[in-house]
Amino acid sequence: QVHLVESGGGSVQSGGSLRLSCAASEYAVGTYCMGWFRQAPGKEREGVAVIDSDGSTNYADSVKGRFTISQDNAKNTLYLQMNSLTPEDTATYYCAADVFLDSDQPPCAEMLVATTDEATKYLEVWGQGTLVTVSS
């Protein structure tokens, strides 16, 4: 059974940096689309960054230029480097993976703006989340 385990969250002051990790088991990172999503208190879950099997990446406008998604196939781990953090980045961050290529699978980039139901449908495995708190 595929498992994703996030780590690296914590509390940081505005302007600071954090690197989130997502360790995968029973799944080879880089096989299909993977991504980072976040949910702030009282808000809908939103896409942050995705990376496709060819290494192409896409970012939400709110994090472009500040966040970087990457993967280390040897370590079977997905990363999210977050720089210049602001209080608006405070949220629980989740990594997700597409482990089964559906016949109607949308392009990886579309997962950024997918509805919660669509993202859950096409990215079948989700981690438990890691909390990031940014103070001003």
N, C-alpha and C positions, 0 to 999 in steps of 0.2 A: 504494500500500500504506500502511495506517495505521501510524503510529509514535507512541509515547508516550515522552517523555524526561523523567525526573525530575531535579531538582536541588534544592540547598538543604540537603542533609544535612550533618552534621558532628559535632563534639564540643562538648558544652556541660555546664555544671555543673547539678546538681540545682536546680530552681527557675527555670532559664533558659527561653528561648524560641527557637524556630526556625520558619521558614516554608518549607515545601516547595512546589515548583512542578512542574507536569507539563505540558509543552508538547506539543500534539498537531499532527500533520501529516496531511494527507489525511483529516481528520475534523473535523467542526464540534462543538466542545465545547457541550454543552447539548442535543444531539440526543436522546440516550438516557441511561440510567443510567451514572454514572461513580462511581468510589470509590477510597479509599485502603485498603490492606491492609498488614499488617506481619508479619514473621517474625523471631522472636528465635532465637538459637542453640539448637538442640536442641528447638525447639518447632514446633508446627503453625502454618501461616499463619492469621492471623485478620483479620476485618474491623475496620476502624477507623471509617470514616465513608463515607457514600454520599450522592450528590445526584442527584435525578431530573430529568427534563427540565422539570418545572414549577418547579424550584428548591427543592422540599422536601428536607429533609435528615434523616438519621438517624445516630446515633452509638452506638458500643459503650459500655456502661455505664462501662467503665474510663477513658474519655476525656471523658465528658460534662462540660460546664462548663469544660473546659481546651482542647479542640481545636475548631477551626472549619473546616469545609470550604466552599469557595466557588469560583466560576468567573467568569472574565472572557471573555465571548464575543468581544469585540473583539480580545483578545490570544490567543484560542483556547488558554487555559491554565486548568488546574485548580490550586487551591491547598489547602494544609493548614496553617493557623496553629496552632502547638503552643505552649501556655503552661504554666507550672508543671510543667515536665518532671521526671520522676523516673527513677531507674535502671531501673525496670520498663518504661519506654518505649523502652529500648535495643533496636533491631531494624533490619532492612532494610525500608524502606518502599517499597511499590509502588503505582503508580496503575494503574487498569484502566478499560476502557471497553466498553460494549455497543455494537457497531457494526452488529449485525444483529438485528432483533427477531424472535426465534423464536416460533413459534405457541404454545409452552408456556412462554413467558418468565415467570418469577415476578416479583412486584413488586420494585422496586429495594430497598426496605427489607430484603427477605429475603436479599439478597446479603451483608448483614452477618454473618449466621449460617449461610450456605451452607457445605456441605462444600467442601474444596479442589477436588474434581472438578466440583461444581456451579458454583462461582464461575468456574472456568476455562471451563466449557461456555458459560455465559450472558454472561460478560464476555470477549469473544473476544480482545481485545488488551491486553497487559500491557507495562509498561515494564521496564527492566532493574533498577530499584531504586536507592535511595539510602540510605546507611547513616547512622543516627542513634545516637550514643553519648552517654549521659548518665552522668556520674560523680557520686558522692556527695560 
